[in-house]
Amino acid sequence: MFTASDKELVADKKNPAENEWICMMEGIFNTLNHTMIGVVCIYTSWLCWINGFEKLYTWHVFLTLIGYHLLMAEGIVLLYSGNGWTQKLTHSHKRTVHWLIEVVGCSCCVVGIALEIYFRESTNRRHFSSTHSIVGLVSLAFLALTLVNGLMALFAPELRRRIRPIYSKLGHYLTGTVCYVLGMVAIVLAYEKKIYRQNTITEGITMMTVFTIAVTVLSMVGVVKTVYNQVKTLAK
């Protein structure tokens, strides 16, 4: 009787052309994803430079964008089998690089949000009065949950007597996905803020909006596949 891995091996041998086509398409979309991440980050960094880094608000925009749009996105994508620059890394090395990047990314987000709260407090402005700020706050809450169950997923083998590793990993994937997607939604909403409207043209804002949405979708491909496979495993 064939095992699941045997069946996959047979399928791979039967459809070499199809598998090669899929790998090629994964490579193309992965390259596009990295390119769009870079374009948005460089473009926004330039706008922050124009706006002036002596302003606390500029640091809020810069740090949260680097945290969500660059580091979190790259930290998620690096675990995907189709990601080019991590294909030669072992799973253990990928996991180490993942949590290092995510810790730095989360730190950028927390500091960036904290600076905005301090700025509003010091200038007697209302807190969380816009859709952008509320979505960002909810994302921050899920960020805290993601860090907690991320530690549980990291030490899943040691905790297997208390909780099955698949549960801790699945919980990490789900809360991490919500955190990341909400953070990217907050960034899209931020494109209507003054720092963008005053320092760039409408076409530039449209480009960044389209790129950010595309990056969010493409970065989630590997996560969705992993969650789907884990849910199928639980259902057996």
N, C-alpha and C positions, 0 to 999 in steps of 0.2 A: 504493500500500500504506500502511495506517495505521501510525503509530508508536505506542509504548506511551502516550505523552501524548495522542495523538489519540483513542485508544480510551477513555482515562479521561475526556476531555472529552465524548465522545459519551455515555458512561455517565452522566455528571453531568447532561446535558441530558435524558436519558430518565427519570431518577429524581429529579427535584427535590424531591418530597415526602419520599422516603426519606432523601435527604441532609439535608434540613432537620430531620427527626426525629432523625437521628444527631447532628447538631450540637447540638440541644436537649438530648439525653440526656448528651452530653459536657459541656455547660455545667453541667447539674444535678449530675452526679457530681464535676466539678471543684470546684464551690462547696462541696459536702459535704466533699470532701477538705480544702480550706483551713480549713473550719470545725472539723473534727475535729483538725487539726494545732494550731489556735489553742486549742481547749478543753483539750487535754492539756497543752500548754505552760503555759498560764495556771494551770491547776489544780495542776500539779506545782511551779510557781514559788511558789504560795501555800503548799504543803506544805513547801517548802524554807525559806520565811520563818518558818514555825512552828517548824521543826526548829532554825533558827539558822544564819546564814551565818558565824558565828565558827568553825564546825566544818569541817574539811577534807572530811569525807565529804559534807556538804551541797553543797559546791562540785563534788565529783565527780558527784553526781546531776544538779545543775543544768546544768553545762557539757556533759556527754555527752548529756543530753536536748535541749538547744538545738542541739548539733552534729548529732545524727542526726535527731531528730524534727522539728526546724524547718528548719535551714539546708540539710542534705543533701536533705531531702524537697522543699523549695521549689526548690533548685538543679536537681533532676532534673525536676520538673514544669514548670518554666519553658520547657523545650525542646519540650514537647508542644504540638502545633498547637491543641489544645482548651483550653489554659490561658488564662484570661481576661485577666489583667493583663499578659501579654507578647505578645498577638496582634498588636499594632501595631509591635512591635520587628522590625527586620531580623534575619536569621540571624546576621550578624556581631555585632550588639549583644547578641543572646541568648547567644551563645557567650562574650562578654566578661563579662556579668552572671553567667553560669553559673560560670565559673572563679573569679570574685571571691567569690561566695557559698560555693562549695565549699571554697576555701582557708580562709576564716574558719571554716566548719563543721568542717573537718578539724582546724584549730588548737584549737578548743574541745574536740574529742574527745581529742586528744593530751594537752592540758593537764589535762583532767578525769581521764583514766586515770593520768597521771603523779602527780597529787595523791593518788590512791587508793593507788598503789604506795608513795609516800613515807609516807603515813599508816600503812600496814600495816608498813612497815619500821621506823618510829619507835616503834610500839607492840608490836613483836615478834609480829605476827600472821602466819599462813601466807598465802603468795601463791597465787593461782589455785587455790583449794581448792573452788570451787563451779562448777556448770555455767554460771552467769551470768558469772563471771570468765573462764572458759576460752573461752566464745563471744566475749566482748568482746576477748580477746587475739587470737583468730583474725581477727576483724574488723579489728583494728588492723594486722595483717600485710597483709591485703588492701588496707587504706587506703594503706599505703606503696606497694604495687604500682600502685594506681589513680593515685596522684600521679605516678609515673614514666611510666606509659603515657598518662596525661593530658597530660603535656608533649609526648610523642611525637605524640599526636593533635592538639594545639594547633599544633605545627610540622610537621604532616604534609606540606604542600606543599614545605617546604624539605628534607624527608627522603625524598621520593618516589623518589630514586635508590637508596636503601638498602632501603626497605620501602614497599610499596603503602599509600596512605592508608587504604584500607578495612580492612586488617589491624590497623593501630595503633588505629583508631577502634573496631573490633569488640572488640579486647582491652580497651580502656578501658571499654566498655559492660559487658563480662562481669565484669571484676574489680570495677568500681564497683557492679554489682548485688549481687555476693556480699558485698562490704563493707557495703553499706547494709542488706541483708536480715538479715545476722548481727547488725549493730548494733541493729536494731529487735527482733530476737529477744532480745538481751541486755536491752533495756529492758523487754520483757514479763516476762522472768524476774525483773527487779529489782522488779517490783510486789509481790513476796512479801517484800521486805526490810522491816526494822523501821521505816524512815522512813515507809513507806506504811501499814503495819499499825497503827502507833501514832497516826498523825495523820489518818486518814480512815476511813470506813466501808467495809464489804465491797462495797456497791453502787458506791462511787466507784472502787475497784480494778477491779471488773468492767467498768465503763464505760470506763476508760482502756485496759484490755486489748483490749476489742472495738474501740475507736477506733484504737488503734495497729496492730492487725492489718489493719483496713480501710484505713488510710492507706498501709500498706506495699503492699497489693494495688493500690490505685488509683494510687499513684505510679509503679508499674511498668508501667502500661498502655502509655504512650508508648515506654518502653525496649523492651518486648517487641515492639512493632510495628516499631521501627527495626531491632532485631537480626534479626527475621524477614525483613525486606526486604533487609538486607545479606547474609544467608545465601543468599537466593534469587539475589542478584546474583552471589555467588561460585560458585554451582552452575551458572550458565549457561556 
